[in-house]
Amino acid sequence: MRAKNLDLVIIATDDMRIAETAFRWGAEVALTSPKHRSGTDRVAEVARHAKEFAFVVNIQGDEPLIDPRLIDQLVEKLRSDCSTNIVTAAHPFADPAEAKSPHQNKVVLDRNNCALYFSRSLIPYAANSSRVRYLRHQGIYGFRRDALLQFVEWKPSPLERAESLEQLRALENGVKVHVLITAKGSPGIDTPADAKALEQKLARAKRRIR
């Protein structure tokens, strides 16, 4: 299954190993500056020269099993709501205990599904044993091109540096980030154990196909 709304797919990297691997299976690759601090900076370098595209979707490398339908939903949100400049996605934790891990990014929302805050900590705090739905933030973003180029011009913000979460830079500069809520999401690859589990899962799927 492929996303319907992707006009062009580019892998932006400064790592020749990734570039060579991607070339071998036919991907279009952009080698970007090694000075970039983040994947968003690399994507912005490509977008700066791609003036024909109004929207840019950044799928982080730790989300290899992202649902293509989610990509379409992000693009449709940008197309249908001109007040939205940045859109991302989140889903409830299948196992609430996983929300305690600092490797899992959490988000809390306002009544309009815009992000109030992103954190590696467990948010919100469940006072008096209240039942809380913890939302896992997925590593995918849809940007209006101008918003992306503006984003990378801002310096890393204090909360961004504290949490090591660059999406906080948008909130600290007064930009709303709309969050699409899905019933479930793809597993992020945040640790070596996650990568090993994914390799085993893909190997099992390959054997079933044969």
Number of C-alpha atoms within 10 A of each C-alpha: 6 10 14 12 14 14 7 8 10 13 21 23 20 18 12 10 10 14 18 13 11 15 13 8 8 9 14 13 17 16 16 19 14 11 9 14 10 12 17 20 20 23 24 24 20 17 19 13 9 12 11 8 13 13 22 25 22 22 19 16 14 17 17 14 13 18 14 14 13 18 23 17 19 25 22 13 20 21 14 9 9 9 11 19 20 27 23 26 24 23 21 18 19 14 8 13 10 14 22 15 12 14 14 20 23 26 24 20 15 11 7 8 14 19 21 15 18 24 23 19 17 20 19 15 11 12 8 6 7 8 8 12 15 25 26 27 25 24 20 20 23 28 23 21 22 16 18 26 18 12 22 18 10 11 9 19 18 12 18 19 12 10 15 14 16 17 23 25 20 21 18 15 11 9 16 18 25 25 25 17 17 12 9 12 21 13 14 23 19 13 11 9 10 13 14 11 13 17 12 11 11 11 11 11 11 10 8 8 6 5
